[in-house]
């Protein structure tokens, strides 16, 4: 019994050494399994022949698949190239995108061993290449509706479907046929997107209210009375700014200016204080922005009879 135990103890290191050496050889061989070939496959994993053809439309993107042999190959990195990027392009995953009508070849090459496979591609001109939305800008009044026109290119494209979206539904809404409706004062961008290819174009819509951005309201003025198309002032000094209503949402940060455009001796200062020097009828203009190209303006006729 003791001899058996001693024998086992003597042989055990030798067995372990042989086992480790054998396992190391197996691992070493596995780590050096190289790529022998690469080939394109169809959706069911079957190898495509040399005459296989991928047919796509311009603007269309289609994924391709490859198989590397043997499956135990360690380095499976590959690179894709297109023989003519004016016809089609290919990304790092093998997805092919049609660019222009014609024929090209997609090549995949393995990093390990430089093994190569090729796939013929035919691109038809019936795919979408772009879209144009008109008009580019649109001004609308609150409550109005208008329909935008989307032209999908080329004319021969089979799928001319588009979708519309608005980035500010509080200002304008848009339906499936491009009809926009002004629901709030402000600015919004309407975007059209082609269903084929995802091409886009935009229209900037500005919505204003029907109420003029500059207007006078003398209804609360105790010493100013309306008469016909003008007003009679009981005092020779009137602060017009007190009765001026300004819609800042429409005018933004534009400066407001006052000036007398009709009258003999009356003056109006920058603060909007009108001063009569004699009994007369004057016309005062209030404008926003540049006097030569105002954003908005309003005129008021006032008389002081002394």
NORNORMO-V313019 format. One record per pair of residues at least 4 apart in sequence whose C-alpha atoms are under 6 Angstrom apart, sorted by sequence separation. I is the first residue (numbers start at 1). J is the second residue. D is the distance in Angstrom with one decimal. If there is no record, write none. Layout:
<<I J D> <I J D>>
This chain:
<<8 12 5.9> <24 28 5.9> <41 45 5.1> <42 46 5.4> <48 52 5.9> <85 89 5.0> <90 94 5.7> <91 95 5.5> <110 114 4.9> <169 173 5.1> <174 178 5.8> <175 179 5.5> <194 198 4.9> <226 230 5.9> <227 231 5.4> <248 252 5.1> <268 272 5.9> <269 273 5.5> <290 294 4.9> <41 46 5.0> <90 95 5.4> <109 114 5.6> <110 115 5.2> <174 179 5.4> <193 198 5.7> <194 199 5.3> <226 231 4.3> <268 273 5.3> <289 294 5.1> <41 47 4.3> <90 96 4.5> <109 115 5.4> <174 180 4.3> <193 199 5.5> <225 231 5.4> <268 274 4.3> <288 294 5.5> <289 295 5.8> <40 47 5.9> <41 48 5.2> <82 89 5.9> <89 96 5.7> <109 116 4.5> <173 180 5.4> <193 200 4.5> <225 232 5.3> <267 274 5.8> <288 295 5.5> <40 48 5.7> <89 97 5.3> <108 116 5.7> <152 160 6.0> <173 181 5.3> <192 200 5.4> <224 232 5.6> <267 275 5.4> <288 296 5.5> <88 97 5.4> <108 117 5.4> <172 181 5.3> <192 201 5.6> <224 233 4.7> <266 275 5.5> <287 296 5.7> <88 98 4.5> <107 117 5.8> <172 182 4.5> <191 201 5.8> <266 276 4.4> <287 297 4.0> <88 99 4.9> <107 118 4.5> <171 182 5.9> <172 183 5.4> <191 202 4.4> <223 234 5.2> <266 277 5.7> <286 297 5.5> <87 99 5.0> <106 118 5.6> <171 183 5.2> <190 202 5.5> <265 277 5.6> <286 298 5.4> <86 99 6.0> <87 100 4.5> <106 119 5.1> <171 184 4.1> <190 203 5.2> <285 298 5.8> <86 100 6.0> <105 119 5.6> <134 148 5.9> <170 184 5.8> <171 185 5.9> <189 203 5.7> <258 272 5.9> <285 299 4.4> <87 102 5.7> <105 120 4.6> <134 149 5.3> <171 186 5.9> <189 204 4.6> <284 299 5.6> <105 121 5.7> <133 149 5.7> <188 204 6.0> <284 300 5.4> <104 121 5.3> <133 150 4.5> <188 205 5.3> <283 300 5.6> <103 121 5.7> <132 150 5.6> <187 205 5.6> <283 301 4.5> <103 122 4.6> <132 151 5.2> <187 206 4.5> <263 282 4.5> <282 301 5.8> <84 104 5.7> <102 122 6.0> <131 151 5.5> <168 188 5.1> <186 206 5.9> <262 282 5.2> <282 302 5.5> <83 104 5.7> <102 123 5.3> <131 152 4.4> <186 207 5.2> <262 283 4.9> <281 302 5.7> <83 105 5.3> <101 123 4.9> <131 153 5.8> <167 189 5.7> <185 207 4.9> <261 283 5.7> <281 303 4.2> <82 105 5.9> <101 124 5.0> <130 153 5.1> <166 189 5.7> <185 208 5.1> <260 283 6.0> <261 284 5.8> <280 303 5.7> <41 65 5.6> <82 106 4.7> <101 125 5.0> <129 153 5.6> <166 190 4.4> <260 284 4.5> <280 304 5.8> <40 65 5.8> <41 66 5.4> <81 106 5.8> <98 123 5.8> <128 153 5.7> <165 190 5.7> <218 243 5.9> <259 284 5.7> <279 304 5.2> <40 66 4.2> <81 107 5.4> <165 191 5.3> <217 243 5.4> <259 285 5.4> <279 305 4.7> <39 66 5.5> <80 107 5.7> <164 191 5.6> <216 243 5.6> <258 285 5.9> <279 306 5.4> <39 67 5.5> <80 108 4.6> <164 192 4.6> <216 244 4.6> <258 286 4.6> <38 67 5.7> <79 108 5.6> <128 157 5.5> <163 192 5.6> <215 244 5.9> <216 245 5.9> <257 286 5.6> <38 68 4.5> <64 94 5.5> <79 109 5.4> <126 156 5.3> <127 157 4.9> <148 178 5.2> <163 193 5.3> <215 245 5.3> <257 287 5.4> <64 95 5.8> <78 109 5.4> <126 157 4.1> <147 178 5.4> <162 193 5.4> <214 245 5.9> <241 272 5.1> <256 287 5.8> <37 69 5.4> <63 95 4.1> <78 110 4.3> <126 158 5.5> <147 179 4.1> <162 194 4.3> <214 246 5.0> <240 272 5.2> <256 288 4.6> <36 69 5.8> <62 95 5.5> <77 110 5.9> <78 111 5.5> <146 179 5.6> <147 180 5.9> <161 194 6.0> <162 195 5.3> <213 246 5.5> <239 272 5.9> <240 273 5.9> <255 288 5.5> <62 96 5.3> <77 111 5.6> <146 180 5.3> <161 195 5.4> <213 247 4.6> <239 273 4.3> <254 288 5.7> <255 289 5.5> <61 96 5.4> <145 180 5.5> <238 273 5.7> <254 289 5.2> <61 97 4.2> <145 181 4.3> <238 274 5.1> <60 97 5.5> <144 181 5.9> <237 274 5.6> <35 73 5.4> <60 98 5.5> <144 182 5.5> <237 275 4.6> <34 73 5.2> <59 98 5.2> <143 182 5.1> <236 275 5.7> <33 73 5.0> <58 98 4.2> <59 99 6.0> <142 182 5.2> <143 183 5.8> <236 276 4.9> <57 98 5.7> <58 99 5.0> <142 183 6.0> <58 100 5.6> <55 121 5.9> <57 123 5.3> <137 203 5.2> <139 205 5.8> <141 207 5.4> <142 208 5.9> <53 120 4.9> <54 121 4.7> <55 122 4.7> <56 123 5.1> <57 124 4.6> <58 125 5.6> <136 203 4.6> <137 204 4.7> <138 205 4.7> <139 206 4.9> <140 207 4.8> <141 208 5.0> <142 209 5.0> <53 121 5.6> <55 123 5.9> <59 127 5.4> <133 201 5.7> <137 205 5.8> <139 207 6.0> <141 209 5.5> <57 126 5.8> <58 127 4.1> <59 128 5.2> <130 199 5.5> <132 201 5.8> <57 127 4.4> <58 128 6.0> <59 129 5.5> <232 302 5.8> <233 303 5.9> <230 301 4.7> <231 302 4.8> <232 303 4.8> <233 304 5.2> <230 302 5.7> <232 304 6.0> <37 115 5.6> <39 117 5.2> <60 197 5.6> <59 197 4.7>>
